Amino acid sequence: MAGIEWDENACATRRSAGLETVQGDVREHGPDDFPHATILTGGPPCQTYTVAGAGAGRKALNQVLSFIARMVDGDDITAELAALDDERTGLVLQPLQWALEAYRSGNAYHVIVLEQVPAVLPVWEAMARALESLGYKTVTGILHAEEYGVPQTRRRAILIANRYRTPVLPAPTHQRFRRKEVKASMERPALLPCRSIGETLDRVEPFVLVSNYGTGGDPKARGRRTSKEPAFTVTGKVSRNRLFSDEGELDRLKVSEAGRLQTFPADYPWSGKDVSQQIGNAIPPRLAAHVLAAALGRELAADFFDTMTRAQWIDTDVETMPAKDTEDAYDSSAPRTGPDSDVGSDTGSRASSMDITDSAHRLVSSQL
């Protein structure tokens, strides 16, 4: 496993976790740098596509879609990508660029797995059609993280491509979160209840978590979830979440607690600066493991995910969320990059400990 990552803080975490990492710009690397890679995974930058951002990527969506067919035809669109209002918008096409280069060199990836915010689904659908023209079989869709045992509501657009088998999206193991519990239990009675904040964190219940993130993308409409419910989407401003009990305000989330809401092991060695940003940018390892297993056509034991996500990673002294994280704004001007190789991680990530996370790769690899 190897990963390319631009952000030095995410690289610090990866190295602390023992993950092979090349620090650099994905656009300055290619498949030839990783000749033994058979699987390409990643999640390009989301900032220009997310509803919480300014929306440069959403505004340029039709233009981005038009580039895909031209890339398959062999057109050089480098100059046009550089002319986009925000360079991160065009990085969503880097996985396709890598896939095309590998295919044309006669060393096509066996499996490709990509994830992003739901607004990128049209890009994945167009990319899937492009990959099908190269002989891949594909599937795309939106997954709800809580349906896979993640204690938060988080939606992700997924693309899986496989050269040798028809892929399917992973089947849910848990119920989708609904405010009306009776409706949820009647819809899929065979599924487990979605995991709550309270059963994930070692805190005395009951309490309420007030999200730093506004519902519907409105930062003024702060969401509130009880400890018996899953959290809202964990973002890069997770350190600003506030917790309250009947006795008053509680201590804010520790690094380990924020990571556990993303299903990282409690002792995952977060390093560098902007730790809360790294945590919020990651795809939950538990969800990523489900997706990777589905992409590889593997069936994992029912207790596998609980066993692995509750296991220790390594010893770490990092514990409380750095105070600086509560005020620092994310540097939106910097490029975010990074595809990977083998069962690698992040193709164009944010300043994160990975999108299709290497921790998930390690979890799945241990079972395969």
N, C-alpha and C positions, 0 to 999 in steps of 0.2 A: 504494500500500500504506500502511496506517495501522494502528496498534495501540493499544489501551488497556491500560495496565499500572499496577497499584497500587504496586508496590514500587519505591522510589527507586533502589535499586542496579541492578535490572534496567533501569530507565529510563536510568540513566547508561551502561550498556553499549549499549543500543539507540541512544542518541544518538551515542555514539562510533563506532558502526558505520554511522551515516548513515541510520537507520531512523526514519521518521515515527512519533512517539509522543505520545499524550495520557496524561499521568499522572493517574490518578483511579480512582474506584470504578465498576466496570462497571454497577452498579445505578443509577447516576446518569446513565447515557447510554443511547442507544437508536439504532435504525437511522436515524432522522431526522437524527442528527448526521453520518451518512455516506451521503447520498442517492445517491451514484454507485456504491456498493458492489454488486457482483454475487456475491461469494464471501465466505462466513463461515467462518472456521477457528478452532480453538482447543482448549485442554485445560484444563478447570477444575481447581481444587485437588485434589490426590490424598491429602493427609495423612490424612484421615479414612477413606479407603478402602483404603490400602495395608496389607499384612500387617505392615509394620514400625511402623505407628502403633497408636493405642489402639483404633481400629475403630469410632468413633462413626458413620461413614458406613455401614459394613457392617451395623451394628445397626439403622440407620434405613432400610435398603434398601427394605423393603416400603412404608414410608410415602412414601419418595421416588417409588417407582413409581406409587403411587396418585395422586400429584400430577399426573402427566403427562396422564392422561385429563381431569382436571379443568381443566388449563390449556387444552387444546384446546377444551373446552366454554365457556371464557371465565371460569371462576371466578377470583376474586382470592385467591391463597394466600399473600400477602405476610406476614400475621400468623403463619401456621402455619410458614412458613420461618424467621421470626425466633425462633420458640419451640423450634427444634431445639437439641439439646445443644451443637452446634458449628456456627456460622453458615457455615463453609466447606462443610459437607455440602450445603446447598441451592444453592450456587453451580453445582453440576453441571447445574442446570436453566436457567441463564442463556442458554446457546445456543438452547434451545427458545423461551425468552421472546422473544429477538431474532428468531428465525425466524417466530414467530407474529405479532409486531408488523409485521414487514416484509410478510408475506403479507396481513395485513388492511388494510394501507395501499395495497395494489395494486402493491407494488414488491418482490415476493418474490425472495429470493436464488436465483441460478441453481444454485449448488453450495454444499454445506455439508460440512465435513470436521472431525471431532472425534476426539480421542485421549485415552486415560486408562489407568490401571492395569487389569489384567484383571478385577478385582472389579467394575468399572463396566460390564462388558459387558451385564448385564441392563438397565441404564438405557439404554444405547445401543439395545438391541433394542426396548425399549418406545418410545423416542423415534423410532426408525425407523418403527414402526407409526403413530405420530402423524403423522409427516411424509408417509407414504404416503397418509393420509387427505386431505392437502392437494395431492396430485398428484405428489409426489416418487417417484422410484425409488431404492431404497436397497440397501446391502449392509453387513453388520457382520461382525466377526471378530477373532481374536487374531493378531497378527503377531509373528514372532520376528526381532529386529533383525539377528542375525548372518546371516539368510537374504537380507539385502539389502546385504551388504558392510560392515556395522558390526562393528568388532572387539570386541564385547562381547555377552553374552547378556542380552537385555532384551526382555520381552514387553509389548506394548501392545494395548489394546482400541481398535478403529477403527470409526468410522461414516462412511460416505460417502453423501450424498444428492444427487441430480441431477434437475432438472426435465425434462431433455430427452433423456437417454439412460440406459440401464440400466448402472449402474456395476459394476465388479468389483474385487476386491482385487488389488493388484499381484502379479504372478507372481514367485516367488523367483528370485534370480540366483545364490545361493550355498547350499551345503549347511547344514543345521541341525547345530549342534554336538552331537556325541556323544562320550562318553569312548572308545567303541570305534570307531576310525576306519574299520575294514573295513565295519562295518554301515552307517555313514554314506555311504560311497562307493558301496555297492551299492544303496542306496535311490534315489538320484538321481545316477547317474553323469555326466549331462550338465551338472550344475551345478558352479560353481567351488568350491574348498575355502573354508571360512569363514576370514576374515582373522584373523590372530593379533596378539597384543600386540607381539611382537618385530618383525614386518614393518611395524608402524605407528609405533613409536617408534625414534628413532635411538640405540639403546643396544647395547652389546656383549652378545650372547647367549652362553650361556643364562642365564636368571634366573627367579625365581618371584615372582609378585605375590600378596601376602596381602591379601585384601579387608578393608575396614573394615566390610563388610556381612555379616551372618550368613546362611548358607544356610537356606532355608525360613523366612526371617523371624526366625530365632533369632540375636540379636546375639552370642551366645557361640560359635556354630559358624562361625568365620571360614573363608571359602572360600580355597582356594589354586589358582592357575592358573599353568602354566608359560608361558614366553614363546612357545611354539609353539601356544598355545591362545588363544581370545578371552578378554577379561577378564570378570569378573562384572559385573552392573549397576553402572554408574557412578552414585553417589549424591552427595548434598550433602556427604557426609563423605569425598569422594574424597581429600582431602589427608591423610587418616589411613592410606591404603593404604601398605603397606611392601613393599619389594623386596629380594630376597636373591639373591646368586650364591654360587658355591662359596667365594669369597673373603670373604664376610661381607655385612653389610647395605649396600645401595646408597642413593644419594640418593633422596629421595621425589620423586613426580611434580611437575614444573613445571606452571604454569598451561597453557602451550601443549600439554604432553603430555596432561594430563587432557582438554583440549578436543579433541585429536586422537582420543582414544579415543571421543569422542562424534561424530567426523567433522567438527568445525569446522576451518576452515583454521588452520594453525599460528600465524598472526599475527592471529587474531580479537581485536578490541580490548576484552577484558574490562575493565570499569571498576567503580568504586564499591567497596563492601565485600562481604563474604561471597561472594567470587568462586567458591569451590568449591561453594557452595550453588547459585549460578546455573548452573554447569556441570552439576551433577547433576540439576537440575530440568528441563533442556531435553530435548526429544525429539531424537535424533540427526538433524541436517539431511539426511543421506543417506537415512535411512528416510522422513523427511517428504517429501523430493523424490519418492521412489517413490510415496508415497500421493497427493500432489498431482497428479502426472502421470496416475495411474490415475483420479483423480476427474475430471480434465479430458479424459480419453480420448486422452491424448497418448502416443506412443511415442518414447522418447529413445534416442539412439545408445548402443551398448554401452559405449563408452569415456567417455560423458558424465559419469558420476558420479565416476570416478577423476580425470578432468581438472579438474572444478570443485572438488572437495573438497581437491585438492592445490594449487590455485591460491592466490595471495596475496590477502588481503582488503585490508588497509591496513597501514601501518607502525605499530608500537606498541612502547612501552617496557616494557609489563607483561611480566614474565618469571617470576619465582619466586612460588610460592604464598604469600600473606601468612601469617605465623606465627599471626596472630590467628584465621585460619580453622580451625586445627587444634583449637581449644578452644571456639570460640563455638558455643553451641547454637542451633538454629533457633528463631525466635520463633513458637511455635505458637499464640499468642493473637491474632495479627494476621490480619485478613481478607485473602484473596488473590483478586484479581479480574482481569478483562480481556478481553472479546471484541474483535474487530477487524473491519476492513472491507477491501474489495477483496481482493487475495490477501494478507490481513493475517496476524497471528499469533495471539496468545495470548488465548483467551476464558476468563478466570478463572484465570490462571496462578498458580503459586507464584512465589517471588522468583527468577525465572529469566530467562535470555535465551531465552525462548520455547519453547512446547510444539510447536505446528505452527510451526516457526521461520521468521522472516523471512529468515534466511539461505537456507533451503530455497526460499522463494518467489523470492528473487533468483536462485538457481540455475536453477529451473524457468523463470522468466520469461525468462532469457537465451536459452533454447532454443526458446521458443514463438513 
